[in-house]
């Protein structure tokens, strides 16, 4: 956020108002929904109420992957015909291009570069096995050959150099962005189009037709709670979305000599493909951004806006140095660290829901892939609110004319906490075993089987 200059200070909600649509949360879900509603029906009155500032949540503090992917989509699309699946693939893959079109049309500068994504077999042999199994499954799921391509080491080295890497799965359907710049640009665009945005206005209560803060109330025909992980603090959404964290570090700007030994010249996103869920990109000002799976607080307590602690920093530094030992050799400093809260739904795929009886539209549960998915969600919620039957509203993750209670609830505490602790310890141990070349085959196989089983139980 500190790189986004001249952030305007917007007024809080100080008096009662009435609008056609009120949106809770000035993140990507809320702002994309407002954008497509206003585009389709310019005479709509729309207000967004935000607890802190535009983009304060995950929308402004993520790793900047703009993905043409939807978490869990393949399992849902498997029930459709081949033609329907291919149409859905095209819809999903177009997400980065749609965002680019809007940014060009609305003069939003967010460092968008569509260099594709590299899922690298970067550190141990099992990663290559997992990625090639994934590629085989993609072929069965009717993806086009160019959607996912295996790169051998020589081909990978032309884009990204990792000493231990043996190859990568490449997809062209990923771009990288500066997320806070996109959030700022969208907010400015919306205000220029007449959408009201109220900051520092935390919602204390919401229901069909009304949203309340400590200062005032908004009466609306439609209510859109677009709060993602922050729904864990706002009933009744706390039953359906679990707040987990993803944690990120960024280096100081690197010299061209160092970048010559790493690559990433075209804005590619990359992952080292462990189950610790790592991700990274080269920023436009030549920093390396590197993140990995975060944590879970008991009862879904949100992570505060604070730098990483020593142990959190150590995990990300270890993974980053394993991938890029030159950064350790050159004693490259980490200049920034931060974390974000994201929502994990019980079915492990996003939901885009429209309760037509109560006039509530809701989307969330992006499983850490929300920078792109929120754009599709905004288009979908706009069509649902306007009662349009489109390709967006026909997707299997859309729950049209259903109440929020149709979502699957999470188990109560302490089951969630204990399950997380067991899974997290197993994944960390798996990574330690697999990264050690001295580990015997039986031990490597055993820990993979255990983690596969835990993953299956969770999903």
Secondary structure, DSSP 8 states (H G I E B T S, - for coil): -TTS-S--------S-EEEEEEEE--SHHHHHHHHHHHHH-TT--EEEE-SSSTTTTGGGSS--EEES--TTHHHHHTTS-HHHHHHHHHHHHTHHHHHHHHHHHHT-----B---EEEEE-SSHHHHHHHHHHHHHHHHTT--TTTSEEEEHHHHHTTB--TT--EEEEES-EEE--HHHHHHHHHHHHHHTT-EEE-S--EEEEETTEEEESS-EEEEEEEEE--GGGGGGSTTGGGTEEEEEEEEEEE----HHHHHTTB-TT--EEE---TT--EEEE-TTS-EEEEEE----GGG----S----HHHHHHHHHHHHHH-HHHHHTT--EEEEEEEEEEEETTSS-EEEEETTTTEEEEE--TT-HHHHHHHHHHHHHHHHTT---TTTTSTTEEET--GGGS-----TTHHHHHHHHHHHHHHHHHHHHH-TTS-HHHHHHHHHHHHHHHHHH-
